[in-house]
Amino acid sequence: MKREMGSRPLMDFSLSRLVRKIFFRLDERLQLIIVAALVGLGGGYASVVLNSGLESGGHYLNPLRTHWYAVLFPAIGAALSVIFLRYLVRDIGVHGVPEVIYSISRRGGLLRFRSSFSQLVSGFLTIVSGGSAGPEAPVVISGASIGSNIANLFYLKDRQRTVIVGCGAAAAIAAIFNAPATGIAFALEAILGEWTPINVVPIAIASVVGTEVSRALQGNQIPFQHHSFYITNVDLFACLGLALLTAVSSVLFMRLLRIVSSNANTYIRRAWVRAAAGGILVGCIGLALPNVLGEGYEPIRRVIEGEYASGILLAGVSVLAKILSTSLTIGSGGSGGVFAPCLVIGSFTGLFFQRGMHFAFPQVTWAGEGYFGLLGMAGVTSSVLQAPMTGIFLIIEITGGYDVLVSVVLVSVMSATLSHFFEPHSIYHVTLIERGELLRPRTDARVLSELNVMELLEMDCQVVHPEMTLRDFARIVETCHRDYFPVEDSRDGHFVGMIHLDDVRQYLFDPGLYDAVLVDEIMNRNVVAVSPEDDLQDILRKFDEIRSWSLPVIQGEKFLGLISKATLLDHYRKELKAQEAE
Amino acid sequence: MKNQLLHVFRNTPFGRETFLQSLYFCKMTGLHLKVFFPTAPQFLMYFAREVVTVDLDKSFLQSPETAKEHAEELIREAGVDASFFEPTRHTASTLPDIPVNFGFMTCSRNIGDLSSKVGLGHIGPRVRTIIKNATFPIIIPTSVYKEWKGILVLFGGSANALNAFRLGAKLQALSGLPLKLFSYTEKKPKAYYKKILEKSGLLSGINSEGMEWKFIEKGSFSEGLYHVSHDALVVAGAYAHGLIKELLMGNMMEDIQTILPNNLVIVGPHYNEE
């Protein structure tokens, strides 16, 4: 009996070794495709789990929303979500999709395993209780984390792992919207930031697998039924005005979200209290305008169907209320994404615009409210994410119609361009850019991030001491090929300054000074130094600022060596070559 | 940063003992001490294939206003070359990333509060994960400051043990202290262990320097550990990695650090000598 129990794991172990052996003999592209398909399954299941959870939760909670105490639901949900994250799974500091982009940008796509489930639970708690947020961010993080950890299981390289993380995000988006092309566009445009043949194939595979999982488990449903619209040239012309309005809504949303996020912490220190306070405010807004609660797919459907309650003012107030409630939910610490709120804000903006135009020009036959609602969704999504292709594909896929394609492209591109003047970066990138953490592929910063000071350190330097005479120094110069001479205190070995040959050349040719001048008198004490931890991008900037070719590397007060611009650029070139070869 | 030892500072009396141990290690080896003062309850370490989230208990965040002052005072007294580490990368604003290219790292037996219930006799799960992933050795100091007068390598014949031996030789060269080998034979002949070292080209070094190699042939491994001198810095490989190996025999490392009151240096499976 004992033998049987003991032999089983050994059999599994050798089986896994055999599978790995076969896997590693495959072509790298085939390896990526296989892993992408697995990640597609994981991402698809993650989104189905959250979607089903939200549906079931909504089924039980929706009947209670008519009671007065429903105002507390978003507060309870947001507080529970924070408590779950901070105290139960200790997934502190997760800031949604930016963390996925950061891991791709800086950490070769490494993500924590706990993020694969923690965000689903916290997102569920926030959204099902009525918090104004979307389910996409939790599923994107979950899918990306599944991808990262599966990539580790298969010992994939950093570069491959980043693609697989993108696959996880693509599968999640594709599954949640039943929209494979949107998943591909989102992963390439918003997450990875580059469209290359190596990226596209596995991401497309993952996206399709994710969609199929969703279709198999939830049915092949288009989220919003397509309607034919009678579109005239006047409507097309009006698209320009709508693009301007969606750009304004987007900028307003991004700024308000940032204001709430950065200030909420100042007023309330405890995270769960802060989230609860945000939730109460959202609950109060929801009392007057229940359409702003939750992910908001139902109001979108009504806008597209032309069934939304009448009134220009109501549409305008709905836009502002949705912007405010989403900013409060996410900014105060609730879990969830901005994708679905962007769609709701966009549909309300389109509705407001259509009603405004109808009021101003009653003699014109305008296309329906649904048409402008759809265009508004594309405009706001494209602007906030700075990803027009994602916006375009999303609208086409979730409505299942192509007759609005020209208008959608027009509004998406125009809106993204206009909002770019005021908010040049995507909502996902802005915090990373502020922290200097966004390194896009094939940029200087990305290449330099792969190198560090210690591997460029030149240690063959001739150290001199302050009490040396110029004669001693001249002797050293004779035999040394370097232009820079670090000066160290002979008692404690601390770095005290540096001599650059160009600065002392005049003295070296005057033998009369040889015994009269000490190194102490000719050395430069105000030397710009760098430390082993410094970023090479900052060091390169220092080289340019002070027009120097070499800088001393100091650790504590000890001189370690020199870093030269020539060596740095030489390594840069080699690293660039290596990255291109990958 | 291979010549640096990372120490996560804890501003408590026990933290001071650990810090003194790091200072002593740097003093003996000439390493530069890098001191990190945590300001958030977590930090991340991005290793090659795993992100390790280190959950710190409250004591690590205690009295931040006096932490630097206390550390400076101890550094001055020890006369060790040290500097403070400020994280420049953050996964999120309250989640700093700690580089993983240090030469050594000191980990008290427990870093995280989740494992504190287990007690001081066991290595906490986070420390185990760091050992499993790190390319640098981990120093697990005694709870109370204790100087070491020699280096002793526990050699069991595994790849990790070979790395431990290489590290022991490196520490011997840096500190000038005598190096000893210690093997529990596990019913294998002595020649088996000698052959392993010979294959790796390390046996000649032992013979030429007349290094003492103690074999324990009788009794259990735990009993054999009595023969380890009390004032030696013990260098050991992280025995067993991988789920099955860990389940079957993974408690060897636990045995060593539970039974021995010595300062330990543990070499993990991903240790990179370079």
Contacts between the chains, C-beta under 8 A, distances in Angstrom:
chain1	res1	chain2	res2	distance
A	9	B	244	5.3
A	10	B	244	7.3
A	13	B	244	5.8
A	90	B	42	7.0
A	90	B	53	7.2
A	90	B	55	5.6
A	92	B	40	7.6
A	92	B	41	6.8
A	92	B	42	5.2
A	92	B	92	7.9
A	92	B	94	6.4
A	92	B	95	6.4
A	93	B	40	7.6
A	93	B	42	6.9
A	93	B	91	6.5
A	93	B	92	3.4
A	93	B	93	7.0
A	93	B	94	4.7
A	93	B	95	3.4
A	94	B	92	6.5
A	95	B	92	4.7
A	95	B	93	7.8
A	99	B	91	6.1
A	99	B	92	6.4
A	102	B	91	6.0
A	103	B	91	7.6
A	106	B	89	6.5
A	106	B	97	8.0
A	107	B	46	4.8
A	107	B	51	7.4
A	107	B	91	7.9
A	107	B	97	7.8
A	108	B	46	8.0
A	110	B	46	5.4
A	110	B	49	7.7
A	110	B	50	7.2
A	110	B	51	4.8
A	111	B	51	6.6
A	112	B	44	7.8
A	112	B	51	4.9
A	112	B	53	5.9
A	114	B	53	7.5
A	152	B	49	4.9
A	152	B	50	6.7
A	155	B	49	7.5
A	435	B	90	6.5
A	437	B	89	7.0
A	437	B	90	7.5
A	452	B	101	7.2
A	454	B	1	6.0
A	454	B	2	7.1
A	454	B	101	7.7
A	532	B	1	5.4
A	532	B	4	7.8
A	533	B	1	7.3
A	533	B	85	7.4
A	533	B	88	6.7
A	533	B	99	7.2
A	535	B	88	7.0
A	555	B	3	8.0
A	555	B	4	7.6
A	555	B	32	5.5
A	555	B	81	7.8
A	555	B	83	6.6
A	556	B	32	6.1
A	556	B	81	5.0
A	556	B	82	6.3
A	556	B	83	4.3
A	557	B	81	7.7
A	558	B	32	7.3
A	558	B	81	6.0
